[in-house]
Structure formats: C-alpha cells, structure tokens
Amino acid sequence: MNRGEVWRVRLPFRSGHAQAGDRPAVIVQAEQYGASLTTILTVPFTGQVRAARRFPGTVLVQPDGTNGLTVPSVALVFQLVALDRRDFLMLLGVLDSAALDLVLQELDRLTGR
C-alpha cells in the first residue's frame, strides 16, 4: 500500500457526521511507515460535489482513467482517518501527482504546517 493509491475501503460507522460505509479513499501516509504500522492514514472521497463548496479542507478530483474514480469526487481531507489494513477492500487506481499534491497541501493547511 502506497501513498497516492485509491482504494475501496470500509469506514466504520461512528456517531456524528463522519463518513461511513464502503467508499473510495486515498492513502496519504508516507511509505516509510507502511510496513511498521498496523493502520494506514487515508482521506475518504464523496461523490457529493457540493461538498467542495460547502466545506473547507476539501479537494475536487476528476476521474481520469488511472485513479479508479468513476465520477467527479471530493477528497474530504478534513475527515482524515486511520484505517486498519483489513478495511482496505480493493485497489482502484492511483492519483496523478498533481491531484495528490493538492490533497497533501490541503492536509498541511489543516494541520497548520
């Protein structure tokens, strides 16, 4: 599992407004931690494009034939989540470097870096 890969994941149901269920997500964790940690940092996607205008901390990503997305999708960077490896269901594709850079830049802004 590598940074930038888009996977279909299973997000556990939690109270509140957190995303849940099976959906695409992008791995944002650096590869150097992949083998030593039991969880992987991911950013979930939603197909609700309005979320990009409604919430800060989001990035709109278009399907491009390599990322595995089938509709325009919004990376909900503000919903960064650590998932157990067992919650990764299927590799869908890989974000291009420009889209991944936008997601990582938004993550930096959210964390004050």
C-alpha positions in Angstrom: 0.0 0.0 0.0 1.5 3.3 -1.1 0.8 7.0 -0.8 -1.5 8.1 -3.6 -3.2 4.8 -4.2 -7.0 5.0 -4.3 -8.7 2.0 -2.6 -12.2 1.0 -1.9 -12.3 1.0 1.9 -14.8 0.2 4.6 -15.2 3.1 7.0 -16.7 2.1 10.3 -20.0 3.7 11.4 -19.5 6.3 14.1 -21.7 8.9 15.6 -21.8 12.4 14.2 -21.1 13.5 10.6 -18.1 11.3 9.8 -18.2 9.4 6.5 -19.0 5.7 6.8 -19.5 2.6 4.7 -17.7 1.4 1.6 -16.2 4.2 -0.5 -13.1 5.2 -2.3 -10.2 6.7 -0.2 -6.7 7.8 -1.0 -3.7 6.8 1.1 -1.8 9.8 2.4 0.6 8.0 4.7 4.3 8.1 3.7 5.6 4.7 2.5 8.3 4.5 5.1 5.6 3.8 7.8 3.7 1.3 5.8 5.4 -1.9 7.0 5.8 -0.9 10.6 2.2 0.3 11.4 -1.0 -1.6 11.6 -3.1 1.3 10.4 -2.9 3.5 7.3 -3.8 7.2 7.1 -6.4 7.8 4.4 -8.7 10.6 3.1 -12.2 9.4 2.1 -13.9 10.6 -1.0 -17.5 11.5 -1.6 -19.4 11.8 -4.8 -21.3 14.8 -3.5 -19.5 17.5 -5.4 -21.4 20.2 -3.5 -19.2 19.3 -0.5 -16.2 21.0 -2.2 -18.1 24.3 -2.0 -19.7 23.6 1.3 -16.7 22.6 3.4 -13.2 23.9 3.8 -10.5 21.2 3.7 -11.6 19.5 0.5 -10.2 18.9 -3.0 -12.2 18.1 -6.1 -10.7 15.2 -8.1 -11.9 14.3 -11.6 -11.9 10.7 -12.8 -9.0 10.2 -15.3 -8.8 6.6 -16.2 -6.0 5.8 -13.8 -7.3 6.9 -10.4 -10.2 4.4 -10.3 -12.8 7.1 -9.7 -15.9 6.8 -11.9 -17.5 10.2 -11.1 -16.1 13.6 -10.0 -15.3 13.1 -6.4 -14.3 15.3 -3.4 -11.4 14.3 -1.2 -12.6 15.1 2.3 -9.2 16.0 3.7 -10.8 17.2 6.9 -12.0 13.7 7.6 -8.5 12.1 7.6 -8.8 8.7 9.2 -6.5 5.8 10.3 -7.9 2.5 9.0 -6.9 -1.0 9.8 -5.4 -2.8 6.9 -8.4 -5.2 7.0 -10.6 -2.3 6.0 -8.9 -2.0 2.6 -11.1 -3.9 0.2 -9.8 -3.4 -3.3 -7.2 -1.2 -5.1 -8.9 1.1 -7.6 -6.1 3.1 -9.0 -3.6 5.9 -8.3 -4.0 9.7 -8.1 -1.8 11.6 -10.5 0.9 13.6 -8.9 -0.9 17.0 -9.3 -4.1 15.7 -7.6 -2.1 14.0 -4.8 -0.1 17.3 -4.2 -3.3 19.2 -3.8 -4.6 16.7 -1.2 -1.3 16.8 0.7 -1.2 20.6 0.5 -4.7 20.8 1.9 -3.6 18.4 4.7 -0.7 20.7 5.5 -3.0 23.7 5.7 -5.4 21.8 8.0 -2.6 20.8 10.4 -1.0 24.3 10.3 2.2 23.3 8.6 
